[in-house]
Amino acid sequence: MTQQDQHHQPVSHESYYVPSLKPGRDTLKDWHGFSTLWIASGSSYFAYWSMQLALSLFANYLTRSPLLVAGVTFALTVPSFAFSLFAGAIVDRYDRRRLLLAITTLRLIALGVATLLAWSGYITLPLLYAIALILGITQAIKEPALAATLPMVVAVKQLDRANAWLVGAQNVIELLAFPLGGVFASISATLTMGVGEGCTIVTLVALLLLRGTFYPLRKVKRHIVMEVIDGLRFLWNWHVLRTIGLMAGLINACWSAYLAILVLYAVAPGPVGLTAPGYGVLLMGSSVGGIIGVFLASVVQRRLGKRWAIGLNIIGNAVMFAAPALTTNAWIIGIAAVLGGMAGPLWTIAAASLLGRMVPTAIQGRANAAYRFLSNGLAAAGPLLGGLIAQVCGLQVAFIVCASLTILMLLPFFRVVTEEAMN
């Protein structure tokens, strides 16, 4: 933390419990706990991403309106804006494992009902929106809950390593989820929903095997609105993290807009002319890059410094968004996606580790939720704005806007995100 950040360190009405660590400890505190959490995260992530791709493809089959197709991505992302702050306060009030069990059960029920409806042949846009909304709500709670649980399982010195394992697994899963999601969608909606249900069962079992209690130790419990404000105040008074969160919000809004309309551009009768499985393979590019990026993260931080984990992400995403605006060649678009994907884990690992190191345990949920509110919640506007621009001006103009807004983030990067502030 920089001297400036120390000077503006948030003052709260709560007393926070900070777990003590043995000097020199450099191993995972609970390997069983981390591996179980890793499996639960991975299976949940596969269900989320494969379903996201499949729902967009189903919407593309039902309508060619960019705005209506983008509605699926909007339903997935808007809960991060609407619920994430209160989700963080809830995470800091209750046992985090039990919360993860509760939202997994909710997702299990929703996907079970969706599987039955798909089997009966009932597939409509309102149903797709409803499934996407439930996935988005459970994801909005799951992310701060998982982030707050991790420091209770992993030693502080191993947070970078643990986050690299989690992010690496997520990128491997995306690598599988994108093409498989396209294959599932091309076969049947029933199969797609059933796979999501099966993955959710795996998540539930893994969480049931997680031992111990994960209740945040706190001396004071206040009104939930005041606790949400505590989380926002903590983040807002931390200058570098506030800036990173706002930058991530704009870039993620561009990413969600790009993903929402890319299906119209890439899948036939769009100009790229891919099939549904081919579209899944195209999206594999970002996942392939993400896996490479996980291995490069420590090298980049060691050679270039932690700040360039942020800078390279800005450049990589701008290249990825610009590619479909300039060409209909699937190979070039895929290579650009690899470059954008490579930069993704650099930012994610650096930001997650910064939060894990500096935020007290009792406020981890709210601080993570406040960060996700900025970084993911603002992205909820992306699909609608991207869809609207594409509807009025064309798909390629929408891609150009995304690339231009992203590259402008280099201005706050050079002004605020210093190496000193990232340590």
Helices and strands as residue ranges (DSSP letters): H 3-7, H 31-62, H 66-82, H 84-91, H 96-119, H 125-153, G 156-158, H 159-187, H 189-209, H 224-236, H 239-266, H 276-303, H 307-326, H 330-358, G 361-363, H 364-375, G 377-380, H 381-393, H 395-407, H 410-416
